[in-house]
Amino acid sequence: MGNLRETFFVNQLGHEHTVEYIERGDFRINRQYSFEVGGKNKTTEQIQGVKNSFIAADDIEYGTDKKIPLWLFGFLY
C-alpha cells in the first residue's frame, strides 16, 4: 500500500515539479518542501526538525497542522 501511495504522489507532482528522493522523509519538491507519504496514522517522527516538511496522508478527508490529505494532490495534475 505504501508503494501505491508514493507512486500516486510522484505521478501527480512529477510532471510540473522537481521531485527528489531524500534521507529524512520520502520526497523533496522543487528543492524546497519535504514530504513523508503514509496512511492516516503517520506521525511527524521521520521529518522531525526538517524545515518545510509535511505529511501527505491517505485515508483522511481534511488536513490539520502539517498533514495534507493525499487525495488533494490529485488536483495538481
N, C-alpha and C positions, 0 to 999 in steps of 0.2 A: 504494500500500500504506500509506503514511503517513497518508493521509486516512481510510482504513478503521480503522486503529488508534486514531486520535484520536476518531473517531466512536464507536467502541465504548467508549472510556474515558469520554467525556462522557455517553453514554447510561447507563452504569452508575452514575455518580455524580450526575448532574444531577437525578434525581428526589427525592433526600433532602438534597442539599448545594448550597451556592452555588458555582458554577463561573464563574471569570473568565478571560479571555484576558490574558496578561501579556507584557511585553517580553523578559524573561530566563527562558526556559523556555516551555512551552506553556500550562499552566493553573495557576491558584491555586484551592485548595479551601478554602471557609469562611474566606477571608482569612488563612489560616494556613500551609498546606502548598503548596509549588510542585512541579509535576511536568513533566518532559520525557518525551514518549512516543516510543518508537522501537523498533528491532529489537535483536537480541541484542548487536550491536557498538556500540550507542550509548554514548558517553562522557559524563562529567560536565562537559565543557568549557563547554557553554551555561549550566549552572547553577552554575558555579564561584563561590563566595562568596555564594550566595543561602542565607539561613537556612531551615531546614526544607525542603530540596529533595531530590527523589527522582527516579529514573528508573523509568518503567513500561515494561518491556522485553518485547517479543514474542519468541517462539521460545526461551524459557528455561524450565526446569522448576522451579527453585528460586531464591530470592533470595540475594544477597550484598551486604554493605555497604549502599549506598543504592539498589540495583537490586531492584525488585519485579517478579515475573512479571505480565505484563498480564492473563493468564487469571484470576488471583486476584480481580481487581476484578469479575469476573462473579458472584461470590458475594455482592456487596453489594446486588444488585437484589432 
